[in-house]
Amino acid sequence: MKYVKKGMEESPVPESFWANTSGNEIIYRYIQQGTAQMKVEFDELMKGNAIEKNIKSELTYREMDDIDNIYSFLLFTGYLKIEKSSDLYRYYLKIPNKEIEMIYVQIFSQWFDAVIKKNSTSFYTALYKGDEEEARKVLNAILFQSISYFDAKEDFYHGFLTGMLQEFHVISNRESGMGRFDLAVIPDDFSKRGLIIECKHAASLRSLKAESEAAAEQIREKQYIEGYLADGYTDFIGYGIAFYKKSCYITKLNKNR
């Protein structure tokens, strides 16, 4: 299949000659198996940039299962297009159009949701035990696997945390004390521990810690926890969580201050 040559000579947009569903499933598997470098490259593609890759002129069905051939497969199936050639069998590749970009978004969302679900219990357990260091490690490991397309959006982090805690009784933007908190995990029994979380979007990596401390202090100043204690709950922990791109910092509210 002299597909690359044909694509260069006849059309800058490769044909799609596999069914969309089967192609999506293969891409999902590639993403699951992908290296950290591949995720960086997909980040660039999702930003609208081109990446330079070697492309095989032919692919057998057996070779389609090889992770090393991911970009050849994506080109041959129409999920990438050739922008220009840099050398023999080496090309600059881009996502061809908005429709294909949305397919990538759907696939990445599906994959990222699975990552969140897999780690949600360990994240909640760390928060419940008051171990902010462990919670931060879990959260940062997950954020590192996300793509910039998502974390560039203003509401990403709030939705991300909601997804991390969705297996528990999580509520958001409710009134308590003297204001509205971002998130709370409400226990099913008054004697069990609950969580209050306030989020901040930091302007830089350097300001992460200060922003998380400010978020924790907001919980104290607005008396979010006191609102639930007045309702009969006996134990709540407050956390300020600040985010910057693929990093976060978590500060546990010091009740003794």
C-alpha positions in Angstrom: 0.0 0.0 0.0 1.9 3.0 -1.3 -0.3 5.3 0.8 2.1 8.0 1.8 3.2 8.6 -1.8 -0.4 8.6 -3.0 -1.3 11.1 -0.2 1.5 13.5 -1.2 0.7 13.3 -4.9 -3.1 13.4 -4.9 -4.5 14.9 -1.7 -3.2 16.5 1.5 -6.0 14.8 3.5 -5.7 10.9 3.6 -8.7 8.8 3.0 -10.4 7.0 5.9 -10.6 3.4 4.8 -11.4 1.7 8.2 -14.7 2.1 10.0 -14.7 5.0 12.4 -15.6 2.8 15.4 -12.7 0.3 14.9 -10.3 3.1 14.4 -11.3 4.8 17.6 -10.9 1.6 19.5 -7.3 1.2 18.2 -6.5 4.8 19.0 -7.8 4.3 22.6 -5.5 1.2 22.9 -2.6 3.2 21.6 -3.2 6.0 24.2 -3.5 3.4 27.0 -0.1 1.9 26.0 1.5 5.2 25.0 4.8 6.5 26.5 5.1 9.9 28.2 6.8 11.2 25.1 3.7 10.2 23.0 1.5 12.1 25.3 3.7 15.2 24.9 3.4 14.8 21.1 -0.4 14.4 21.3 -0.4 17.6 23.4 1.3 19.4 20.5 -1.2 17.9 18.0 -4.2 19.0 20.1 -2.7 22.6 20.2 -2.9 22.6 16.4 0.9 22.1 15.9 2.6 19.7 13.6 5.0 16.9 14.8 7.8 15.4 12.8 7.7 11.6 12.5 9.0 8.7 10.5 6.3 7.0 8.5 6.3 3.5 7.1 5.2 3.4 3.4 3.2 0.2 4.1 1.6 -1.3 7.1 0.4 -4.9 7.6 -2.5 -5.7 9.8 -0.1 -7.3 12.3 2.0 -4.2 12.4 -1.1 -2.1 13.2 -0.9 -3.6 16.7 2.6 -2.3 17.3 2.7 0.9 19.3 5.8 2.0 17.4 3.6 2.3 14.3 0.9 4.6 15.8 1.6 7.6 13.6 1.7 5.6 10.4 -1.6 4.1 11.4 -3.2 7.5 12.2 -2.0 8.9 8.9 -3.3 5.9 6.8 -6.7 6.0 8.5 -7.2 9.7 8.1 -6.7 10.7 11.7 -3.6 12.8 10.8 -2.6 14.5 7.6 0.8 15.4 6.0 1.6 19.0 6.3 5.0 18.7 4.5 7.9 16.4 3.9 11.2 16.8 5.7 13.0 13.8 4.4 12.4 10.4 2.8 9.6 8.8 4.8 9.8 11.6 7.4 6.9 14.1 7.5 5.3 16.8 9.5 1.9 15.6 10.6 -1.2 17.5 11.9 -4.8 16.8 12.8 -6.7 17.4 9.5 -9.8 19.2 10.7 -12.1 20.1 13.5 -14.2 16.9 13.2 -11.2 14.7 13.7 -10.0 16.9 16.6 -13.4 16.3 18.3 -12.9 12.5 17.8 -9.5 12.8 19.7 -11.2 14.9 22.4 -13.8 12.1 22.9 -11.2 9.4 23.0 -9.0 11.3 25.4 -12.0 12.1 27.6 -13.0 8.4 27.7 -9.5 7.4 28.6 -9.0 10.1 31.2 -12.3 9.3 32.9 -11.1 5.7 33.3 -7.8 7.0 34.8 -9.8 9.1 37.3 -12.1 6.3 38.2 -9.1 4.0 38.8 -7.6 6.5 41.3 -10.6 8.0 42.9 -10.6 5.8 46.0 -6.9 6.3 46.8 -7.4 10.1 46.5 -10.5 10.1 48.7 -8.8 7.8 51.3 -5.8 10.1 51.6 -8.0 13.1 52.1 -10.2 11.3 54.6 -7.1 10.3 56.6 -5.7 13.8 56.6 -2.7 12.9 54.5 -2.4 15.8 52.1 1.0 14.7 50.8 -0.4 11.4 49.6 -3.4 13.1 48.1 -1.1 15.5 46.3 1.0 12.7 44.9 -2.1 10.9 43.5 -3.6 14.1 42.0 -0.3 15.2 40.4 0.2 11.8 38.9 -3.2 12.0 37.3 -2.8 15.6 36.1 0.5 14.6 34.5 -1.4 12.2 32.2 -3.9 14.8 31.1 -3.6 16.9 27.9 -3.3 20.6 27.7 -6.5 20.8 25.7 -8.4 20.1 28.9 -6.4 22.0 31.6 -6.5 25.2 29.5 -10.2 25.5 30.2 -11.3 27.5 33.2 -13.8 24.9 34.6 -11.5 21.9 34.1 -10.2 21.6 37.6 -13.5 21.9 39.4 -15.0 19.3 37.1 -11.8 17.2 37.5 -12.2 17.1 41.3 -15.9 16.4 41.1 -15.1 13.4 38.9 -12.5 12.2 41.4 -15.0 12.2 44.2 -18.2 11.2 42.2 -18.4 7.8 43.9 -19.0 9.6 47.2 -21.7 12.1 48.2 -20.1 15.1 46.7 -21.9 18.5 46.4 -20.6 21.8 44.9 -21.2 25.5 45.2 -23.5 25.3 48.2 -24.0 27.8 50.9 -22.4 27.1 54.3 -21.3 29.5 57.0 -20.7 32.9 55.4 -20.4 31.9 51.7 -20.3 29.2 49.1 -17.7 26.5 49.1 -16.4 24.8 45.9 -16.8 21.1 46.9 -17.8 19.1 49.9 -18.0 15.4 50.6 -20.9 14.8 53.0 -20.8 11.7 55.2 -23.8 9.4 55.3 -23.7 9.5 59.1 -23.3 12.5 61.4 -20.5 10.8 63.3 -18.3 10.2 60.2 -15.8 12.6 58.7 -16.7 15.0 55.9 -14.5 17.1 53.6 -14.6 20.7 52.5 -12.5 21.7 49.4 -11.8 25.1 48.1 -10.0 25.4 44.7 -7.7 28.1 43.3 -6.3 28.5 39.8 -2.7 29.7 40.3 -1.0 32.1 37.8 2.3 30.3 38.0 4.0 27.2 39.3 5.8 29.3 41.9 2.5 30.6 43.4 0.9 27.2 43.8 1.6 26.8 47.5 0.6 30.3 48.4 -2.7 29.9 46.5 -3.5 26.6 48.2 -2.8 28.2 51.6 -5.1 31.1 50.7 -7.8 28.6 49.6 -7.5 26.8 53.0 -7.7 30.1 54.8 -10.8 31.0 52.9 -12.5 27.9 54.4 -11.7 29.3 57.9 -12.7 32.9 57.2 -16.0 31.9 55.5 -16.7 29.4 58.3 -17.7 26.7 55.8 -17.0 23.9 58.3 -18.9 25.7 61.1 -22.0 25.6 59.0 -22.0 21.8 58.9 -21.0 21.5 62.6 -24.1 23.6 63.4 -26.2 21.1 61.5 -25.0 18.3 63.8 -22.0 16.9 62.0 -19.0 16.2 64.3 -15.9 16.0 62.1 -14.8 17.9 59.0 -11.4 18.5 57.4 -10.8 21.5 55.1 -8.4 21.5 52.1 -7.2 24.3 49.9 -6.1 22.9 46.5 -4.4 25.1 43.9 -3.8 24.1 40.3 -1.4 25.3 37.6 -1.5 23.4 34.3 -0.5 19.8 35.2 0.5 20.5 38.8 -1.3 21.0 42.1 -0.6 21.8 45.7 -2.8 20.8 48.7 -2.9 22.6 52.0 -4.8 21.1 54.9 -6.6 23.6 57.1 -4.9 24.0 60.5 -7.7 24.0 63.0 -5.5 25.3 65.7 -4.9 28.7 64.1 
